[in-house]
């Protein structure tokens, strides 16, 4: 099984010192969300480009297929997005990027502006002048939603980038007259493995167009991508390089593994050359058609303004009021990062490349997506979409159903550009589907959806599922990461049971609910940890709760250890608390999670980061844990802990994320927690309440209605909920159903400096779970 750990073992990961400088301050503080206010000014795309955030700074539109951004290096874990804030040279600008992932790929169609003689290779970071690398300064970069620019001072060229859904638009201003050229490097890619391009074609069409397609065997093994690049002014000479051999003058087409082109110009001082590049997963013809559909000309300023307008429209779905400038920046940057994935992977005419490697046609109004980081994003990003992007939810779910029908691998796990990467444990497309079902989203064929869910859930012998069904656990001597897989499959069972009930498969649902308590087989009351068992039924040993597993070969946990996984039950928290013998011992153990030493074994993956005791905010298995106190009758501890995490785990600087952004999940935790809402159990359709960190938020929700969240504090440092009203009614519980707020409403919090130890402490006021 491919996990991010597997990827790390093969990547030449580098350790870099975190950059702690604060990003440039904005203007005078004022509440965000005033009518007509430009919310894009609060997006600092540099957040996450340092540390282990793995984000990119370039130009895109919300959920767009093109992410046009600079690449500074193409190998190593911290360059999964092709860019790292510590770098001082860049290779050029490519058109597809991943946002915050722990595995690397994409970086398609690199364009490099240069002057003087042609250099076909990038050179090294240590000796950039050997190749086409360009020096740049972060102080000169401009990063705005839908726009990026940087002057390349050593070659006197200003590079500016913007984008539509499927087209990237470049504008290059040559500040000095003389011989200039563009290198189009079609070998350029994320190099894991090294040189993953196995076949490619490149064609010069006339004197202003270059087209091509290539197959890449990297993370998304065997993906195919096509492009068409058109230049605003004719180039006077074109050269082709094929597998390190210069082709004869006048050659217009090449095929091989390493293909590059050089397009020559002799601009006057101040002359501009624009390049529009369309991409497609289907064909060169469709890439050309995408150009004509989305950008028939070269109006850079209009395209940039339109991209900004689209970001403004999406950011305006949530308007906040806060006196903290950093909080405002972090919030809107987080909201921005949440809309960089999933990405569209279809053409303007409705064509798309399916998971069966065959072209398909979408029905009117449908969309095809890529970059579903489901193990991460089922936790907070997709629940956030059900409130903030409700019109997109049916399209995303229908896309997952189609993927499951088309893919030889069945239910989507981590699909990327028409290929199943299989990365991470579980099959959490089931959670995204079930959440939409429970929240009653329309225009989804649930019979069709349950058919593909049931096949994985009941029939497939997928990564230990046979053992899971037969034994109630997965033997650790038969399957790696067995403990995490059991807990993930428990949750997948729970998710499937909701859709089974909805389609009338009641016997299935009963079995799935029963099986979803398989976690009970792995709870060791003696050590008070969730642990691994062998085929014999015996516990593995020797046991140390900080270890990843019982042998180097068989890790028992996925990017976590026994401490974090012991609190991994999300759907049956009441039943799990009962297994502990009641609330008091459960809370004692939960308290200790946050206070024991943060020691990790030497072989722990760097994903386990953002440590508070053994709580790891930098990785997803911990994200719900601080909210478990609400189930255990001590909600004030959730309120204090979440408030602390909001302040300490997110910062307004390049190293502003304590871990990989993971396609919006890290940011979604921030946004939802800042609003005071978090879905511990997304498939339940409920949100646990905590104290919001913002003063007021107005969300545009389904049907054009507004959900208003207001916070009244006794003092600036008040974090404890004294009372809460939902739609005017005072609550004795600290959870709310999606149905109560999805079509508008009002939540009013009163916060104080001392805990209210009578609110929501009774067993009957705890959030719902499988065990009533």
N, C-alpha and C positions, 0 to 999 in steps of 0.2 A: 504494500500500500504506500502511495506517495503522500507524505506529510511534509510540512515545512521543515521538519527535522531532517528528512531525507534530502531536501533541497540544500539545507545548510551544509550537510556533509560534503556535497559536491561543489559548492560554491567557494570561491576564494575570498571568504568574508574578511573584512578589515575592521579593525577597531579604531574609532575616531573619537577624539575628545569632544564632548558636547559644547555647542556654542551657546553661550548664555547672554549674549547681547540682546537688549530689548529692541524690538522693531520700532521704526520711527513713530513718534506719537502723532495722534490725530489732533484736530482742532479742539476748541472749547467743548466741554461736556454738555450734552443735551439728550433728553430722552429720544431713543430711536423709535421710528415709526410714525413721525409726524407726516401729515398728508403730503405726498410728493417728495418726501425726503429720499435722497440717494443712499440706499442701504449698501450698495456695492463698495462704498468708501470704507466700510468696516471689515471688508474681507482682506486679510493679509495672507496671501497664498504662500508666503515663505514659511509659515507655521507648519511644522511637520517635515520640512525638507532637510533638517538636521536630525541628530540623535538616531533613533530607529523608526521615525515616522514613515519614511519611504513614500512621501508624496511628491508630486511634480508641480512646477510653478506656471506652466504654460497656459495656452488659450483653448477654451472649449465652450460649449453651450450645455445647459442642463441635460444630463443623460446622453450627450452626443457621442456619435461613433468616432469622431476625430478628437484627439487630444494633442494639439500641436505645441511641442515643448522642446526646450534645449536638452541635449544629452551631454553629460560630462564624463561618464564612464559606463561600461557595459558589462562589468563583471564584478561579483561580490554582493553580499547580502544587502548592504546598505545602498546599493544602486539598483534595486529591483524596479524603480521607476526611472532609471537612467540618469538621475540627477542627485547630487549631494551638495549641501550648502558649503562644505569645507573646500570644494574644488575651485580652482582659479582659472581653468581653461575649459572650453567646451568643444565638442566635436562637430556640432551642427544642430539641425532641428528636424526631428522626426515626428510622425503623425499619429502614432498610437502609443498610449502609455497606461500602465496600471497605477491605481491610486492606493498606496499604503499596503500592498500585499507583502507576504513573506516569501514569495517565489517570484521569479522574474521571467519576462517574455515581452513580445511585441517590439516596439521601437522601429516601426516600419517606415521605409522611404525617407532616408536621411538626405537633407539638402544642405549644402555647405557653400556659402559665398566666399570667394577668395580673390586675391589679386596676384599678379606675377605668374610664375611658372606653376603648372599643375602638379599638385601632390596628391597621389591617389590613396594614400593610407593616412590614418589619423595621427600617427606618431604616439608618443607616450605622454603621460602627465608630467614625467620628469624632464622630457626633452620634446616639448610640443612643436618646436620649429622643424623637427624632422618630418612632420606631416602637416595635415591641414587643420590641426587644432588651432583654436583662437583664444588668446587671452581675453579675460573680461573681469569686470569688477562688480561685486554684488551691490555696491553703492549706486551703480549706474542702471541696474535693472528696474524696469517698471512692470509690476504684476497687478493686473486688475482682472476681475471676472470677464472672460472673453477676450483678453488682450495681454500680450507680453511684448516687451521690447528690451533690447540691449545693444549698446554701441560696441562694435569690435574694433577697438582703437588701433590695434596693430596693423589692421588692413583698411582703416578709414571707411568702414561700412556700418550703417545703422540698420539693424534687423528689427522688423516689427511683424507680429503674428496675430491673426485673429481666425475665427472659424464659424462655420455653420454646422449642422448635424453631421454631414458626410464630406465636407470640404474644408481644407485648410487654406488660408490665404496669407501669403508672405508679401511683405513690401521691403525692398532693400534700396537704401539710398547710398550711392557710391559718392563719397565726399571728395574724391580726387579723380581726375581723368587718368586713363591708362588702361592697360590690358587687365581685364577681369574675367572671371568665370564662375560657374557653379559646378560643383561636383555632386552628382546624384549617386550616392553610395547605396546600392541595393543588396549588398552583402551585410551591411550594418544590421546588427540585431543584438538582443541580449545573449551573451555568450555562455549559455549553460545548456547543453554542452558547447564546447568551442566550435565555432563555425557550423551552426545548426541548419543553415540553408542547404537543401539538398538538390533543388533544381529551380531555375528561374529563367525568365525571358525578359529582355529589354529591347524596346523598339523606338527609334527616332522617327517621328512622323513630320515630314516637312521641316520647317526651320523654327517651330515654336512649340512642339509637343513631344513628350516622352511618355510611353506607356510600358506597363510590365505586370508580371505576376510571379509569385514565388511560393514554394512550399517550405515550411519551417518546422523542424523537429526539435522543439524545445519543450517547455512545460506543457503547452497545448500541442501535443505531438501530432505532426502532420497537418497543421492548419494551413490554409491557402488564403492569400490576400492579393488583391489586384489594385492597381492605381493608374491614374491618368494625370499628368502634370502639363499644364499649359502656361506659357510665358507671355507676358504682355507685349514684349518686343522680340522680334526675331533674333536668334543667335546666329552669328556669322560663320561659326564652325562648331561641329560636334565630333567628339571622340568617344570611342567605346573601349573599355578594358574588360576582357573576358578571362577569368581564372588567371589573373596576373599577367596576361599577354595583351599587348596593345593590338587592336584590330586595324586592318588596312584602312587608309583614308577613304571615306565614302561609304564605309559599311554602316548600314542602318539598323541592323538587327543582330542580337546575340542571344545565346542560350548557354547556361552553365550553372555553376554554384556561386561564383563570385563575379557579379556583374556591376560595372560602374560606368557612368557617363560624365563627360565634361562638356559644358555648354559655354561657348566663348562670346564675350562682349567687349566693346571698347567704349565705355560710357564717358560722357563729358562730366565735369565736376558738378555734383548735385543731381545727376540723373537718377531716376528711379526705375527699377525693374520689379514687376510684380509677378508672382507665380501662384496659380491656383491649382490645388492638388485634390482630386477626388479619390476616394477609396471605395472598394466593394469586396465582399466576400464571395461574389459570384463570377464576375467577368470584367475584363477591360471595358467592354461595351457598356456595362452598367456603371463603371466608374466614370466614363465620359458622360453618360446620361445624368449621373448625379451632379456633375459640374453644371450642365445646362439647366437642370431643374432648380438647383439651389444658388448658383452663382454664374449667371450668364455673362457677366462682365467682370471688371476688376475694381469695383468701387470699394476701396479699403475702408474709408471712413464710415460709409453707410453700413458695411458689414460689421465693423466694430461697434457702431452705435446700436445696431440690431441685437448683437450678442449681449451687450450690456443691458439693453431693455429686457431681454429674456431673463437674465439673471435677476434684475430688479423685480420683475413680476413674481419670480419664484421666491426670492428672499422676503418679499412683502407679504407672503402668506403667514409669517410670524413677525409681529411687531412688538418689541419689548421696550420697557422703560427701566433704566438703571442709572445710578450715579457713578458707576465704575466704568471708566473708559476701556480698561483692559477686558473687563467682562463683556462689554459690548462687542469688542473685536473678536474675542474668543468665541462668543456665541454665533455671530454671523459667519465667521470663518468655518466653524463647525457645521453650520447649516449649508454652507457652500460645499464643503467636502462630502456631505451626505448626498449631494445630487451629481456626483461624478461617477456613480455606479448604482445599479447596473447601467450598461451602455447599450445604445441601439446597435444592432448588427443586422441591418436590412437596407435595402435600396429604396430610392425615391419611388420606383415603380412597383414596390411591394415584393420584389424578389428577395430571397435570403437563402443562405446555405444552411441546410439542416444538420442535425446531429448524426444523420445517416450519410453525410458527405454528398448529398444530392440537393440540387436547387429546388426550392419550393416557392409558392406564391401565397402571400398573406391575403386574408379576406379584408375587405374595406374596414378601416378603423382599427385593425390589429397592429401589433408591433412585435418585433423579434429583438431579444436582448442578449447581451453577453456579460461577462464579468459578474456572475452571481457568486459572491463569497459566502455561501449559505451557512457554513458552520459558524461564521462570525455574525452575519447580519440578521439571522432569524431572531436574534436576541433583542435588538433595539431598533435597528434601521427599518426593518419591514413593519414592526408595530408603529413606528413613527410615520411611515408612509400611509398607513390606514387613516391617520388623522390629517396629515399635511399634504398628501398626494393621493387622495381617494380615487380620483378619476384614472390614475395609472394602475391601481391595484389589479383590476380584472385583466388588463393586458399582460401584466407581469405573471400572474397566475396561469393564464391561458398559454403563455409562452413556456412555462415550466411543464405544463401538461403535454404540449406538443413535443418538447424535448424528450420527455420520458417515452412517448410513443415512438419517436424516431431513433432514439439512441440505442445501439447494441448494449450499452451499459444500464439502460433502464432509467430509474429516477435520477434526476440531476443531483450531483454532489457539489461540483465546482466547475461549471461549464464555461469555456472561454473560446470565443470565435469558432463555434461549431464543433468543438472537441471537448470531450469529458476528461478533465485532468484527474479526477478521482481523488482530489486532495482533501484530507481531513476525514474524520470519522462520522458515522451516522449518515442519514439522508434527509437533511433538514429542509429540502423542498417540501417535505410533508408538513412541516410546521407552518411554512408560509401559506400553503394551500389551506390547511385547517383553520388558520387564523382568519383568512378571508371568508371561509364558510361560516364560522361561528359569528363573525361580524356581519354576515348576510350581504356580502357584496354581490351585485347583480351580474348578469351576462357571463356566467361561468357554468359550464355543463358539469355538474358534480358527479353524475353517473360516469361520465368519461374520465373525470379526474380520479375517482375512486378505483376505477379499473387498473390504472397504472400504479396507484398507491398500494393496492391489495397485492399485486404481483410481487413487488419488493417485500412487502410486509409478511406475506403468508407463504410465498413460493420460493423466492430466490435464496440460494445458499450464498449469501453475500457477506464476505469478511466476518465469518463467525456467526452469522444469523442462524445457521443450522444448530450449532451448539446452544445458542441463546434460547431457541424454541424448545429443544429437547431437554436440556439440563436446567434451564433457568439462569444460567450464567455461561460465560465463555472461559474455557480453561486457559490459564496463562502460559502453559507449556505447549499450547496449540496455536495460539493467535497473539500477536503483539498488541499492546495497548488494550488488553482485554477488559480492564476495569472501566475505562472511559467508554469503550464501545457498548458495554452493558447499559450504562447510564444514558448514553445517546439513544440506543435502541428503545429503552424504556420511554424516553420522551417521544420518539417517533411513533411507538405504539399508541401512546396517549393522543398524539395528533391525529393519527389515522382513525382512532375510535370516534372522533367527532364527525368526520366525513362519513364513516360507516353508518352512524346513526342517522345522518341527514338523508342518506339514500335508502334507508330501510334495512340495512344489513345488521340487524340488532345482535345476532349471534356473534358475528365478527367483532362488533364493538365490545361486547362483554368479554370475549377472549382477550382482546387488545388491552382493555383496562386491567384485567387480571395480570397479564404478562408485564404490564408497565410497572408492576411492583417487584420485578426481579431484582432490583437493587437490594432487597431484603436479604438475598442470598450472599451478598458481599459485605454486609455490615458485621464487623467483629466487635461484639460488646466488651471483650476483654481489653483490646487496645483502643477501642472507641474510634476506629477508622474504617472507611470503606477500603477493602483490601482485595488482592488477587487470590484466586484459588487454582489449584492444579486439577488435572483430570481425575485424580484420586479423591477430590473433594477436600483435600488438606489445604491449609493456608500456605502460601509461598513464604520462603524465609531465606536468609535472615531479613527482618523487616525494619526499615527506618522510614518514618513518614516523609522525610524530605527527599528520598530517592525517587527516581523516575520509574524504577522497576526492580525486579529481583535478580536479573542478570543483564549484562550489556546487550545480549541478543534480544531478550524479551522485555522490552519496556512495558510496564503495566498501565501507564497513564499517558494521555495525549497532551503534550505541552503543559504538563501540570504534575503534581505529586499527590500523595495521599491527603495532605492538608487541604488543598483546594478542592479535590474531587470528593472529599467527604461531605462537602456542602453543595454537591452537584445535582441534587434532587430538586427539580423546579416545579413539578406538577402535583406532587403528593406531599407537600411539606408537612401538613397535619399528620399524615400517616407516618412520616419519617420521624417527626418529633415523638410520636407515641413509641416508636421503636427504641428511642433513647431512654424511655421511661418517664417522659414528661418534659415540660418546658424548661425547668430549672437546669437539669444536666445538659440539655441542648444549648441553652444560652451560655452556660459556663464554657462549653467547648467552643462555641462561636466567639465568645470574648477572647479566648486564648489564641484563636487564629490571628487576631490583629496585634497580639502582644508578644508572641514567641519570637525568638531571633529569626532574622531573615536569611539565615544560612541556606545556601543551595549547594547541591553536589557539583563537582567540577564539570560533569557532562550535561548539566542543565542547559537547555537551549536558551538563547538570548531573548526569545519571546516572553519568557517568564521574567517580567520587569515591573517596575512601579510597585515595589514591595512595601507593604505595611504589615510587619510580622511576616506571616506566610500568605497573606492576601496579596494577589498579583494583579494590579489594575491594568498593567500593560498587556494582558492577554485575556481573551474572552471568557474562559471558564469561571473567572471570579466576578464577572460584571453584575450578577444578580445578588451576590452573597450579602452585601450590606443591607439589603432590603428584607432579609429573612427574619430580622428582629420583629418586624410587624406581625408575622405569623406566630411568633413566640410570646407575644404580649408585652414586649418592651420596645415600642416603636420609637421612643426618644433616642435610642441608640442608633437606629437607622438615620434619624434626622441629623444627629451630630456627625456620624461617620460620613454620610453623603456630602454634607456641607464641607467637611475637611477634604474629601477627595476632589471635589470641584475646585477647591483653591490650590491644591498641591500637585495635582496630576495634569493640569492644563496651564500653559503659559503663553504669553504673547511674545514668543521668540522662535527662531528656527527649530530649537530643541523643545518645542512646546507640547509634544505628545509623549507620554510614557509608554511607548510601544508602537507597533505597527498600526497605522490608521485603518487598515483592513476594510477598504471599500466603503467607508462611512460608519462602521460600527463604533469605533472609538469616539467619533464625534457625536453619533446619535446618543450614546450614553450621556454625554455632556448635555446635549440639548434637552433630552427628556428629563434628566435629573434636575437641570436648572429650572424647568417648568414645574417640577414637583410630581411628575408622573413617570412610572416605570413598570413595564410589563415583565414581571418575574416569570410568568407563565403565559407566553403570547397566545397559545391555542385556547386559553380560557376566555379570552375576550375581555380581560380585566386589567386594570392598572393599579398598582400600589401607590399610595400618596406619601410624599415626604415634603419637607419645607422647601419651597422654591427659593432659589438664590436671587432671582430678579424681582423687581417691585411689581411689575405688571406685564402681562403678555396678552396679545390679542391674536388668536389663530383663526385663519380662514379655513373652515372645515366644509364638510359635505353640504351641497345645496346652496353654497354661497353664504352660509350662516357664519356666525362668529362665536368662538369659545373664548371667554375672557377669564384669565387667571389673575387674581389680585392678592397682594400680600401686604398686610399691615403689621409693622414691627414695633415692638416697644422700645427698641434701640437698634442701632446699626448692626450689632453683633448677635441679635436675637435669631436663634435657629430652631427653637423648640415650638412645635405646634401646640397652641393653647386651645384652639377650636377651628373647625372647618365647616363651611356651608357649601353644599352643592345644589345649584339652582334654587337658592334661597332657603334650603332646608338644612338645619343643623344636623351634623353627623355624629354618630357614636362609633363609626368605623373609619378606617383609613385605607379604603380602596373604593374604586369607582368602576362601573362597567362602561364599556365602549358605547353601548346604546344610550347611556345617560348624557354623553357629551359629544357624540359624533355629529349631531345635527345642530350644534350650537349649545350654549349654556354658560354657566357662571360658577366658578369655584373661588371661594373667598377664604383665605387663610389668615389667622391671627397668630403671630409668633411672639414668644417671650424668651427671656434669658435663662429660665429654669424649666426643667421638664414638667410636663403635665402627665403624671403617672397614673391618672385615672382614665384617660382617653384611649379607647380602642385596646384595652388590656384584657377584656373578657374573651374567653375561647370562642364564643359565638360571634364576635365581631371581627375575627381574623379573616383574611381574604380566603375565597373558596379554593379548595383543592380536591383531588380525587377522593380522599378520605374525608367525609363530612364531619 
